[in-house]
Amino acid sequence: MLDNTVKLTEEQVSYYRENGFVQIDSILSKEEVEELRGYLEETMGVQNGNSTQTAASGDMYYKVLNQRVNTWRDHGGMARFVLSRRFADAAKQLTGAEGIRLFHDHALLKMPQDSKPTPWHQDMPYWPMNERGALSIWIALDDVDENNGCLMLVPKSQKIKNLKSIDLVNPEDIFSDEGAKEIDRNTAAVVRMKAGSCSFHDGLTFHYAHANQTDKPRRALAIIFMPDGTTYSGANHICTDGLGLVKGDVLAGGLFPKLA
Ligand SMILES: O=C(O)CCC(=O)C(=O)O
């Protein structure tokens, strides 16, 4: 049952709050990983649905990520996982927020052959939110290490402010930003894990993913959660454009459901 919750340890919660990320092993069973892989495969091929493929094969961005946003809006199986209480409740425990809403999910595949790393960046600058506190769960659907695209995360980097968004195809070096002077990339954790394990990272945490040098796709599902009450900043975003939101509106309702 994906609605069962996982009680995180005090160490996991305090590690997240101090360092801006935490790894949690085996959040999914082997059977659940197998099930989710099947749904993911069906979803990646959807044409004209309610989810969005952000780049086509051959595009430069596709070499960084073969990405599909809002898979839950097309596939009931993806929805079962994305909307499950298990992940949202873990986000609630980590943040201490009174409630957790979905912002969006995205399937993140790193394809074999000419794969590029995901450059160092923060997520928050891409999100149209006034308050900090939003976070991602990144669920590995394959065993991951430096050879096929595991994440690297810089401890305590969430303590600095929201810098500017980085072009993921022609990246500037985020570490050369004046605001990032105190962040040392040499302290980054290499987050190797087994399929079915996950990490959570704060929207401000500096992170990177290695290129995939193997001959198989690296599959991951990331879900972005936000504390209930988070408000719209007015910036453009694929998930809010066209919804008629005005600056300061609470991000809520059926497209941003409260999950925990
Ligand atoms: O999976 C990747 O390569 C990058 C993931 C990422 O940047 C994120 O989940 O915020």
The ligand as an SDF file (V2000), in Angstrom:
LIG
                    3D

 10  9  0  0  0  0  0  0  0  0999 V2000
   18.2000   13.6870  -12.5680 O   0  0  0  0  0  0  0  0  0  0  0  0
   18.9780   14.5770  -12.8880 C   0  0  0  0  0  0  0  0  0  0  0  0
   19.8500   14.4170  -13.7190 O   0  0  0  0  0  0  0  0  0  0  0  0
   18.8850   15.9220  -12.2600 C   0  0  0  0  0  0  0  0  0  0  0  0
   17.7820   16.0020  -11.2540 C   0  0  0  0  0  0  0  0  0  0  0  0
   17.5750   17.3530  -10.7000 C   0  0  0  0  0  0  0  0  0  0  0  0
   18.2590   18.3020  -10.9890 O   0  0  0  0  0  0  0  0  0  0  0  0
   16.4770   17.5070   -9.7520 C   0  0  0  0  0  0  0  0  0  0  0  0
   15.7410   16.5430   -9.4830 O   0  0  0  0  0  0  0  0  0  0  0  0
   16.3110   18.6170   -9.2310 O   0  0  0  0  0  0  0  0  0  0  0  0
  1  2  2  0
  2  3  1  0
  2  4  1  0
  4  5  1  0
  5  6  1  0
  6  7  2  0
  6  8  1  0
  8  9  2  0
  8 10  1  0
M  END
$$$$
